[in-house]
Amino acid sequence: MHELGIVVHVINQIEELSKKNNVNKVVELTLEVGEVSGVVKEYFVDAFEWAKKRTEYMKDCKLNLVIIQGITYCEDCKKTYSTTEYGKECPYCHGPHTYLVTGRDVMIKNVKVE
């Protein structure tokens, strides 16, 4: 389960920043999660709920996950399309020269503190 590794990494970053900035507590965290990142939402939420109890600043933190659509770009016809709907082959020209533009990453979008 790589979700726990991601959760621990995110929490460590926020805990470190909270300490450096004299934050009392982190009350809300919003993450952008790509729909093709491989993150299973339910596992991620469970791992976050488990891990936050072991933190100094995030014990009562609310987690918001914003799902970012997977978008692929075709170098042959210069069009974009939904990765999850069509995969690697372009649905317009059926070309194989495509690459993922969005939807792969997990990024911290917003941290609300007190």
C-alpha positions as CSV (number, residue, x, y, z in Angstrom):
1,M,0.0,0.0,0.0
2,H,1.9,3.0,-1.2
3,E,-0.8,5.3,0.1
4,L,0.7,5.2,3.6
5,G,4.1,6.3,2.2
6,I,2.5,9.2,0.5
7,V,0.5,10.2,3.6
8,V,3.6,10.0,5.8
9,H,5.6,12.2,3.3
10,V,2.8,14.8,3.1
11,I,2.4,14.8,6.9
12,N,6.1,15.2,7.5
13,Q,6.3,18.2,5.1
14,I,3.3,19.9,6.8
15,E,4.6,19.1,10.3
16,E,8.0,20.6,9.5
17,L,6.5,23.7,8.0
18,S,4.1,24.1,10.9
19,K,7.0,24.0,13.4
20,K,9.1,26.5,11.4
21,N,6.1,28.9,11.1
22,N,4.9,28.7,14.8
23,V,1.6,27.2,13.9
24,N,-0.7,26.1,16.7
25,K,-2.5,23.5,14.7
26,V,-3.4,22.5,11.2
27,V,-7.2,22.3,10.8
28,E,-7.7,21.5,7.2
29,L,-5.6,20.0,4.4
30,T,-6.6,19.9,0.7
31,L,-4.7,17.7,-1.7
32,E,-5.0,17.3,-5.4
33,V,-4.9,13.7,-6.4
34,G,-4.6,12.6,-10.0
35,E,-7.1,10.0,-11.1
36,V,-4.3,8.0,-12.7
37,S,-1.9,8.5,-9.8
38,G,-2.5,4.9,-8.5
39,V,-3.9,6.3,-5.2
40,V,-6.9,4.4,-3.9
41,K,-9.0,7.1,-2.1
42,E,-10.4,4.8,0.6
43,Y,-6.9,3.5,1.5
44,F,-5.5,7.0,1.5
45,V,-8.2,8.4,3.8
46,D,-7.7,5.4,6.2
47,A,-3.9,5.9,6.2
48,F,-4.3,9.6,6.8
49,E,-6.8,9.1,9.7
50,W,-4.3,6.6,11.3
51,A,-1.2,8.7,10.8
52,K,-2.6,12.1,11.8
53,K,-3.3,10.8,15.4
54,R,0.5,10.5,15.7
55,T,1.3,14.1,14.8
56,E,1.9,17.2,16.8
57,Y,0.0,19.7,14.7
58,M,-2.5,17.7,12.7
59,K,-4.5,15.6,15.2
60,D,-7.8,17.2,14.3
61,C,-7.1,18.0,10.7
62,K,-9.8,17.6,8.1
63,L,-8.7,16.1,4.8
64,N,-10.2,17.2,1.4
65,L,-9.2,15.3,-1.7
66,V,-9.7,17.0,-5.1
67,I,-9.5,14.5,-7.9
68,I,-7.7,15.9,-11.0
69,Q,-8.7,14.3,-14.3
70,G,-6.2,12.4,-16.3
71,I,-5.6,14.3,-19.6
72,T,-3.4,12.9,-22.4
73,Y,-2.0,14.9,-25.3
74,C,-1.5,13.5,-28.8
75,E,1.6,14.7,-30.6
76,D,0.3,13.6,-33.9
77,C,-3.0,15.5,-34.1
78,K,-2.3,18.0,-31.3
79,K,-5.5,17.2,-29.3
80,T,-6.2,16.3,-25.7
81,Y,-8.5,13.6,-24.4
82,S,-9.5,11.8,-21.2
83,T,-6.8,9.3,-20.3
84,T,-9.2,7.1,-18.3
85,E,-11.7,6.9,-21.1
86,Y,-9.3,6.2,-24.0
87,G,-5.9,5.2,-22.6
88,K,-2.7,5.7,-24.6
89,E,-4.0,5.5,-28.1
90,C,-5.5,8.8,-29.4
91,P,-9.3,8.4,-30.0
92,Y,-9.1,11.1,-32.8
93,C,-6.3,9.9,-35.0
94,H,-5.5,6.6,-33.3
95,G,-1.8,7.7,-33.1
96,P,0.5,6.1,-30.5
97,H,2.5,9.3,-29.8
98,T,0.8,10.5,-26.7
99,Y,1.8,11.5,-23.2
100,L,0.0,12.2,-19.9
101,V,-0.4,16.0,-19.2
102,T,-2.4,15.9,-15.9
103,G,-3.7,13.4,-13.4
104,R,-0.6,11.6,-12.2
105,D,0.5,13.6,-9.2
106,V,-0.5,14.1,-5.6
107,M,0.0,17.7,-4.6
108,I,-0.7,19.9,-1.6
109,K,-3.2,22.5,-2.7
110,N,-4.1,24.3,0.6
111,V,-3.3,24.1,4.3
112,K,-5.6,25.9,6.8
113,V,-4.0,26.6,10.1
114,E,-4.8,28.3,13.4
